[in-house]
Amino acid sequence: MAATKITVNNDGSIRVEGDFEIVDPQGKVFGLAGRTAIGLCRCGHSANKPFCDGSHKAAGFNDTVVARELPPPKPKI
C-alpha cells in the first residue's frame, strides 16, 4: 500500500490521508498542524481553498466518481 491514499468522494471533497505535504505554487508548505488527513475542495465554493469546508453541500455539487484507466500519456516532443 502507498504511503499516501487519495480518495475522490462522490459529491464532495478529495480526501488525502497518510504521509504528504501540500505546497503553494511558489513551493511554500501549508502548515497542517499535525493533520494526517485533510479534504481538498473540488467544487470551488470553499471559503478556505484549497481545503474543503463543506460548502459543496449548500452549493448542490454533484459528481459521481468511478475509477477508470487513463490513456497513456502523449509523448513529449
C-alpha positions in Angstrom: 0.0 0.0 0.0 1.2 3.5 -0.8 2.3 5.9 2.0 -0.4 8.3 0.8 -4.1 7.5 -0.1 -6.2 9.9 -2.1 -9.9 9.3 -2.3 -12.2 11.3 -4.6 -15.5 11.3 -2.8 -18.9 11.3 -4.6 -20.5 14.8 -4.4 -17.7 16.1 -2.2 -14.0 16.6 -1.5 -10.8 14.9 -2.3 -9.6 13.2 0.9 -5.8 12.9 1.3 -4.5 10.6 4.0 -1.1 9.4 5.1 2.4 10.9 4.6 2.0 14.1 2.5 2.7 17.8 2.3 0.8 20.4 0.4 2.6 23.3 -1.2 1.6 26.6 -2.9 2.7 27.5 -6.5 5.9 29.0 -5.0 6.7 25.8 -3.1 5.8 27.2 0.3 4.4 24.4 2.5 1.0 24.7 4.1 1.1 24.2 7.9 -1.3 21.4 8.6 -1.0 21.4 12.4 -0.1 17.7 12.5 -3.0 16.5 10.5 -2.5 13.2 8.7 -5.8 13.5 6.8 -7.4 16.5 5.0 -10.1 17.3 2.5 -9.4 19.3 -0.6 -12.1 21.4 -2.3 -13.4 20.0 -5.6 -16.5 22.2 -6.0 -14.8 25.6 -6.0 -17.2 27.1 -3.3 -15.0 26.6 -0.2 -14.1 29.8 1.7 -11.0 28.0 2.9 -9.5 26.9 -0.5 -7.7 24.7 -1.3 -9.3 22.9 1.7 -12.9 21.7 1.9 -15.2 23.5 4.3 -18.4 21.5 3.4 -19.7 24.2 1.0 -20.3 21.6 -1.7 -23.5 20.6 0.3 -25.1 24.0 0.1 -23.9 24.6 -3.5 -25.5 21.3 -4.6 -22.2 20.0 -6.0 -22.9 16.7 -7.7 -20.4 14.3 -9.2 -20.3 10.6 -9.0 -16.8 9.1 -9.2 -16.0 5.7 -10.8 -12.4 4.6 -11.1 -11.1 4.1 -14.7 -8.0 3.6 -16.7 -6.4 6.7 -18.2 -5.0 6.6 -21.7 -1.2 6.5 -22.0 0.4 9.9 -21.8 1.3 11.6 -25.0 5.0 11.6 -25.9 6.8 14.8 -25.1 8.3 16.5 -28.1 
